């Protein structure tokens, strides 16, 4: 099978994975609209591209085969998720949603803010690094380190992820019409709690091997 098609298959698989960036992507699409969600998706795309380029350039040798084992990387990533989660949890829908009867436009973040939000939320997730480093190792062994097959493969993967993220934004935005401010507020709180929980897990996992501890308790 052509490397580009293999990349598409991997991209479809990764599109099903649940992570902090996905929650924010859906929440933003519902709360701020399709265009805002699309900017989050663009930030995720650029962060994936950054990780792939750094991995190809040998950055994985600095982090190790599994970047989740890197102390500072996991600690900073966890703190970023906790900060984003806290801000999301405390946000009130009335502060950012324009009411039909209001004469003044309510200020909303600029495009670059959304892009940076998607970028840093995704790149701060050690799991993203682990996935792309693993993929780079496998693809390099199959097609050769300097083969064009690597370019075709990752092009197919990240373009597929961008396309599916765009679809998620569209579907989430369509749901906005049936959601009240109260429901959107609950969505903010749910996403905030999930982000904080993921961040706390990363921070705790820096000092304690949570997965082994859970296995030990069983």
BALOBA-1460 file (C-alpha; in Angstrom, 3 decimals):
// residues 218
<rec num="1" residu="x" x="0.000" y="0.000" z="0.000"/>
<rec num="2" residu="x" x="1.222" y="3.524" z="-0.787"/>
<rec num="3" residu="x" x="2.717" y="5.385" z="2.229"/>
<rec num="4" residu="x" x="0.179" y="8.202" z="1.834"/>
<rec num="5" residu="x" x="-2.708" y="5.729" z="2.157"/>
<rec num="6" residu="x" x="-1.043" y="4.140" z="5.167"/>
<rec num="7" residu="x" x="-0.789" y="7.609" z="6.679"/>
<rec num="8" residu="x" x="-4.506" y="8.181" z="6.108"/>
<rec num="9" residu="x" x="-5.317" y="4.961" z="7.949"/>
<rec num="10" residu="x" x="-3.136" y="5.998" z="10.881"/>
<rec num="11" residu="x" x="-4.696" y="9.464" z="10.841"/>
<rec num="12" residu="x" x="-8.193" y="7.985" z="11.040"/>
<rec num="13" residu="x" x="-7.104" y="5.852" z="13.974"/>
<rec num="14" residu="x" x="-5.550" y="8.819" z="15.811"/>
<rec num="15" residu="x" x="-8.676" y="10.898" z="15.137"/>
<rec num="16" residu="x" x="-10.588" y="8.526" z="17.414"/>
<rec num="17" residu="x" x="-8.231" y="9.010" z="20.351"/>
<rec num="18" residu="x" x="-9.521" y="11.116" z="23.247"/>
<rec num="19" residu="x" x="-7.252" y="13.821" z="24.619"/>
<rec num="20" residu="x" x="-7.353" y="17.285" z="26.177"/>
<rec num="21" residu="x" x="-7.137" y="19.034" z="22.796"/>
<rec num="22" residu="x" x="-10.205" y="17.135" z="21.559"/>
<rec num="23" residu="x" x="-12.329" y="18.302" z="24.494"/>
<rec num="24" residu="x" x="-11.295" y="21.908" z="23.939"/>
<rec num="25" residu="x" x="-11.882" y="21.599" z="20.191"/>
<rec num="26" residu="x" x="-15.472" y="20.468" z="20.702"/>
<rec num="27" residu="x" x="-16.141" y="22.905" z="23.538"/>
<rec num="28" residu="x" x="-14.810" y="25.843" z="21.535"/>
<rec num="29" residu="x" x="-16.861" y="24.898" z="18.478"/>
<rec num="30" residu="x" x="-20.033" y="24.841" z="20.562"/>
<rec num="31" residu="x" x="-19.184" y="27.880" z="22.642"/>
<rec num="32" residu="x" x="-17.487" y="30.174" z="20.111"/>
<rec num="33" residu="x" x="-18.556" y="28.863" z="16.727"/>
<rec num="34" residu="x" x="-17.214" y="26.872" z="13.783"/>
<rec num="35" residu="x" x="-14.468" y="29.338" z="12.820"/>
<rec num="36" residu="x" x="-13.055" y="29.424" z="16.345"/>
<rec num="37" residu="x" x="-13.064" y="25.622" z="16.483"/>
<rec num="38" residu="x" x="-11.341" y="25.540" z="13.104"/>
<rec num="39" residu="x" x="-8.568" y="27.773" z="14.468"/>
<rec num="40" residu="x" x="-8.124" y="25.366" z="17.386"/>
<rec num="41" residu="x" x="-7.860" y="22.545" z="14.828"/>
<rec num="42" residu="x" x="-5.224" y="24.546" z="12.932"/>
<rec num="43" residu="x" x="-3.232" y="24.933" z="16.141"/>
<rec num="44" residu="x" x="-3.430" y="21.175" z="16.725"/>
<rec num="45" residu="x" x="-2.296" y="20.587" z="13.132"/>
<rec num="46" residu="x" x="0.702" y="22.908" z="13.547"/>
<rec num="47" residu="x" x="1.692" y="21.272" z="16.832"/>
<rec num="48" residu="x" x="1.544" y="17.818" z="15.257"/>
<rec num="49" residu="x" x="3.678" y="19.120" z="12.399"/>
<rec num="50" residu="x" x="6.172" y="20.568" z="14.896"/>
<rec num="51" residu="x" x="6.475" y="17.290" z="16.790"/>
<rec num="52" residu="x" x="6.912" y="15.331" z="13.565"/>
<rec num="53" residu="x" x="9.668" y="17.670" z="12.329"/>
<rec num="54" residu="x" x="11.478" y="17.639" z="15.676"/>
<rec num="55" residu="x" x="11.183" y="13.868" z="15.870"/>
<rec num="56" residu="x" x="12.544" y="13.501" z="12.336"/>
<rec num="57" residu="x" x="15.474" y="15.743" z="13.267"/>
<rec num="58" residu="x" x="16.338" y="13.421" z="16.145"/>
<rec num="59" residu="x" x="14.681" y="15.296" z="19.001"/>
<rec num="60" residu="x" x="13.459" y="11.943" z="20.350"/>
<rec num="61" residu="x" x="17.052" y="11.228" z="21.405"/>
<rec num="62" residu="x" x="16.820" y="14.153" z="23.833"/>
<rec num="63" residu="x" x="13.493" y="13.122" z="25.308"/>
<rec num="64" residu="x" x="14.091" y="9.390" z="25.185"/>
<rec num="65" residu="x" x="11.970" y="6.780" z="23.452"/>
<rec num="66" residu="x" x="8.998" y="7.603" z="25.676"/>
<rec num="67" residu="x" x="8.795" y="11.349" z="26.488"/>
<rec num="68" residu="x" x="6.309" y="10.579" z="29.252"/>
<rec num="69" residu="x" x="9.348" y="9.467" z="31.266"/>
<rec num="70" residu="x" x="10.892" y="12.933" z="30.987"/>
<rec num="71" residu="x" x="10.514" y="14.725" z="34.336"/>
<rec num="72" residu="x" x="10.294" y="18.341" z="33.223"/>
<rec num="73" residu="x" x="8.303" y="17.615" z="30.069"/>
<rec num="74" residu="x" x="5.543" y="15.823" z="31.955"/>
<rec num="75" residu="x" x="5.557" y="18.357" z="34.797"/>
<rec num="76" residu="x" x="5.216" y="21.382" z="32.486"/>
<rec num="77" residu="x" x="2.619" y="19.602" z="30.348"/>
<rec num="78" residu="x" x="0.556" y="18.767" z="33.426"/>
<rec num="79" residu="x" x="0.697" y="22.333" z="34.736"/>
<rec num="80" residu="x" x="-0.411" y="23.726" z="31.357"/>
<rec num="81" residu="x" x="-3.434" y="21.410" z="31.341"/>
<rec num="82" residu="x" x="-4.321" y="22.408" z="34.903"/>
<rec num="83" residu="x" x="-4.169" y="26.130" z="34.029"/>
<rec num="84" residu="x" x="-6.266" y="25.713" z="30.877"/>
<rec num="85" residu="x" x="-8.731" y="23.528" z="32.783"/>
<rec num="86" residu="x" x="-9.128" y="26.040" z="35.605"/>
<rec num="87" residu="x" x="-9.748" y="28.910" z="33.176"/>
<rec num="88" residu="x" x="-12.268" y="26.816" z="31.233"/>
<rec num="89" residu="x" x="-14.084" y="25.703" z="34.392"/>
<rec num="90" residu="x" x="-14.523" y="29.261" z="35.676"/>
<rec num="91" residu="x" x="-15.594" y="30.760" z="32.331"/>
<rec num="92" residu="x" x="-19.200" y="31.911" z="32.163"/>
<rec num="93" residu="x" x="-21.015" y="31.580" z="28.819"/>
<rec num="94" residu="x" x="-22.569" y="35.056" z="29.209"/>
<rec num="95" residu="x" x="-19.112" y="36.573" z="29.063"/>
<rec num="96" residu="x" x="-18.331" y="35.320" z="25.578"/>
<rec num="97" residu="x" x="-21.636" y="34.653" z="23.858"/>
<rec num="98" residu="x" x="-23.262" y="37.590" z="22.088"/>
<rec num="99" residu="x" x="-26.933" y="37.965" z="22.938"/>
<rec num="100" residu="x" x="-29.325" y="38.906" z="20.178"/>
<rec num="101" residu="x" x="-30.661" y="41.941" z="22.076"/>
<rec num="102" residu="x" x="-27.242" y="43.401" z="22.878"/>
<rec num="103" residu="x" x="-26.155" y="46.452" z="20.911"/>
<rec num="104" residu="x" x="-22.487" y="46.127" z="21.813"/>
<rec num="105" residu="x" x="-20.255" y="43.363" z="20.600"/>
<rec num="106" residu="x" x="-18.815" y="41.286" z="23.374"/>
<rec num="107" residu="x" x="-15.051" y="40.979" z="23.073"/>
<rec num="108" residu="x" x="-13.762" y="37.612" z="21.939"/>
<rec num="109" residu="x" x="-10.178" y="36.380" z="21.653"/>
<rec num="110" residu="x" x="-8.323" y="37.037" z="18.414"/>
<rec num="111" residu="x" x="-7.565" y="34.247" z="15.908"/>
<rec num="112" residu="x" x="-3.976" y="33.807" z="17.118"/>
<rec num="113" residu="x" x="-5.195" y="33.094" z="20.666"/>
<rec num="114" residu="x" x="-7.242" y="30.141" z="19.430"/>
<rec num="115" residu="x" x="-4.369" y="28.823" z="17.317"/>
<rec num="116" residu="x" x="-1.922" y="29.078" z="20.225"/>
<rec num="117" residu="x" x="-4.422" y="27.436" z="22.557"/>
<rec num="118" residu="x" x="-4.797" y="24.418" z="20.272"/>
<rec num="119" residu="x" x="-1.041" y="24.357" z="19.668"/>
<rec num="120" residu="x" x="0.064" y="24.332" z="23.290"/>
<rec num="121" residu="x" x="-2.706" y="22.059" z="24.558"/>
<rec num="122" residu="x" x="-1.731" y="19.431" z="22.010"/>
<rec num="123" residu="x" x="2.034" y="19.783" z="22.194"/>
<rec num="124" residu="x" x="1.952" y="19.716" z="26.013"/>
<rec num="125" residu="x" x="0.443" y="16.225" z="25.926"/>
<rec num="126" residu="x" x="3.280" y="13.664" z="26.271"/>
<rec num="127" residu="x" x="1.021" y="11.090" z="24.629"/>
<rec num="128" residu="x" x="1.199" y="13.073" z="21.374"/>
<rec num="129" residu="x" x="4.992" y="12.869" z="21.405"/>
<rec num="130" residu="x" x="4.866" y="9.166" z="22.195"/>
<rec num="131" residu="x" x="2.524" y="8.484" z="19.256"/>
<rec num="132" residu="x" x="4.566" y="10.413" z="16.701"/>
<rec num="133" residu="x" x="7.936" y="9.125" z="17.938"/>
<rec num="134" residu="x" x="6.610" y="5.564" z="17.753"/>
<rec num="135" residu="x" x="5.237" y="6.221" z="14.270"/>
<rec num="136" residu="x" x="8.541" y="7.760" z="13.142"/>
<rec num="137" residu="x" x="10.500" y="4.739" z="14.331"/>
<rec num="138" residu="x" x="8.132" y="2.333" z="12.578"/>
<rec num="139" residu="x" x="7.934" y="4.302" z="9.325"/>
<rec num="140" residu="x" x="11.703" y="4.824" z="9.176"/>
<rec num="141" residu="x" x="12.286" y="1.103" z="9.533"/>
<rec num="142" residu="x" x="9.763" y="0.321" z="6.787"/>
<rec num="143" residu="x" x="10.618" y="2.968" z="4.189"/>
<rec num="144" residu="x" x="14.158" y="3.995" z="5.121"/>
<rec num="145" residu="x" x="15.339" y="7.050" z="7.038"/>
<rec num="146" residu="x" x="15.794" y="9.293" z="3.980"/>
<rec num="147" residu="x" x="12.903" y="7.910" z="1.947"/>
<rec num="148" residu="x" x="10.170" y="10.106" z="0.498"/>
<rec num="149" residu="x" x="7.795" y="7.505" z="1.877"/>
<rec num="150" residu="x" x="8.178" y="9.150" z="5.310"/>
<rec num="151" residu="x" x="6.975" y="12.477" z="3.921"/>
<rec num="152" residu="x" x="4.007" y="10.881" z="2.154"/>
<rec num="153" residu="x" x="3.075" y="8.899" z="5.254"/>
<rec num="154" residu="x" x="3.033" y="11.820" z="7.676"/>
<rec num="155" residu="x" x="1.392" y="14.099" z="5.122"/>
<rec num="156" residu="x" x="-1.461" y="11.610" z="4.842"/>
<rec num="157" residu="x" x="-1.684" y="11.264" z="8.628"/>
<rec num="158" residu="x" x="-1.789" y="14.932" z="9.657"/>
<rec num="159" residu="x" x="-4.005" y="16.002" z="6.731"/>
<rec num="160" residu="x" x="-6.471" y="13.304" z="7.756"/>
<rec num="161" residu="x" x="-6.391" y="14.498" z="11.363"/>
<rec num="162" residu="x" x="-6.975" y="18.090" z="10.238"/>
<rec num="163" residu="x" x="-9.898" y="16.982" z="8.043"/>
<rec num="164" residu="x" x="-11.534" y="14.940" z="10.802"/>
<rec num="165" residu="x" x="-11.019" y="17.743" z="13.323"/>
<rec num="166" residu="x" x="-12.747" y="20.107" z="10.896"/>
<rec num="167" residu="x" x="-15.661" y="17.684" z="10.683"/>
<rec num="168" residu="x" x="-15.829" y="17.511" z="14.479"/>
<rec num="169" residu="x" x="-15.982" y="21.322" z="14.615"/>
<rec num="170" residu="x" x="-18.827" y="21.385" z="12.107"/>
<rec num="171" residu="x" x="-20.864" y="18.734" z="13.922"/>
<rec num="172" residu="x" x="-20.290" y="20.346" z="17.320"/>
<rec num="173" residu="x" x="-21.290" y="23.756" z="15.957"/>
<rec num="174" residu="x" x="-24.548" y="22.321" z="14.611"/>
<rec num="175" residu="x" x="-25.429" y="21.305" z="18.165"/>
<rec num="176" residu="x" x="-25.097" y="24.894" z="19.360"/>
<rec num="177" residu="x" x="-28.644" y="25.755" z="18.314"/>
<rec num="178" residu="x" x="-30.153" y="23.271" z="20.758"/>
<rec num="179" residu="x" x="-27.890" y="24.224" z="23.680"/>
<rec num="180" residu="x" x="-28.819" y="26.869" z="26.249"/>
<rec num="181" residu="x" x="-26.334" y="29.042" z="28.119"/>
<rec num="182" residu="x" x="-26.895" y="26.823" z="31.154"/>
<rec num="183" residu="x" x="-25.919" y="23.695" z="29.208"/>
<rec num="184" residu="x" x="-22.901" y="25.471" z="27.707"/>
<rec num="185" residu="x" x="-21.864" y="26.473" z="31.225"/>
<rec num="186" residu="x" x="-22.065" y="22.841" z="32.311"/>
<rec num="187" residu="x" x="-20.001" y="21.879" z="29.257"/>
<rec num="188" residu="x" x="-17.333" y="24.398" z="30.311"/>
<rec num="189" residu="x" x="-17.216" y="22.887" z="33.769"/>
<rec num="190" residu="x" x="-17.054" y="19.315" z="32.437"/>
<rec num="191" residu="x" x="-14.214" y="20.122" z="30.029"/>
<rec num="192" residu="x" x="-12.417" y="22.093" z="32.747"/>
<rec num="193" residu="x" x="-12.610" y="19.185" z="35.179"/>
<rec num="194" residu="x" x="-11.325" y="16.754" z="32.536"/>
<rec num="195" residu="x" x="-8.367" y="19.006" z="31.680"/>
<rec num="196" residu="x" x="-7.464" y="19.541" z="35.338"/>
<rec num="197" residu="x" x="-7.766" y="15.789" z="36.020"/>
<rec num="198" residu="x" x="-5.448" y="14.980" z="33.106"/>
<rec num="199" residu="x" x="-2.992" y="17.620" z="34.268"/>
<rec num="200" residu="x" x="-3.001" y="16.332" z="37.848"/>
<rec num="201" residu="x" x="-2.449" y="12.807" z="36.554"/>
<rec num="202" residu="x" x="0.623" y="13.920" z="34.590"/>
<rec num="203" residu="x" x="2.058" y="15.797" z="37.569"/>
<rec num="204" residu="x" x="1.456" y="12.924" z="40.005"/>
<rec num="205" residu="x" x="2.852" y="10.443" z="37.487"/>
<rec num="206" residu="x" x="6.115" y="12.414" z="37.534"/>
<rec num="207" residu="x" x="6.655" y="11.471" z="41.176"/>
<rec num="208" residu="x" x="4.711" y="8.203" z="41.363"/>
<rec num="209" residu="x" x="4.272" y="5.501" z="38.756"/>
<rec num="210" residu="x" x="0.483" y="5.717" z="38.804"/>
<rec num="211" residu="x" x="-0.027" y="2.929" z="36.278"/>
<rec num="212" residu="x" x="2.102" y="0.481" z="38.271"/>
<rec num="213" residu="x" x="0.413" y="1.570" z="41.496"/>
<rec num="214" residu="x" x="-3.028" y="0.906" z="40.012"/>
<rec num="215" residu="x" x="-1.837" y="-2.506" z="38.822"/>
<rec num="216" residu="x" x="-0.448" y="-3.239" z="42.283"/>
<rec num="217" residu="x" x="-3.758" y="-2.385" z="43.944"/>
<rec num="218" residu="x" x="-5.471" y="-4.883" z="41.668"/>
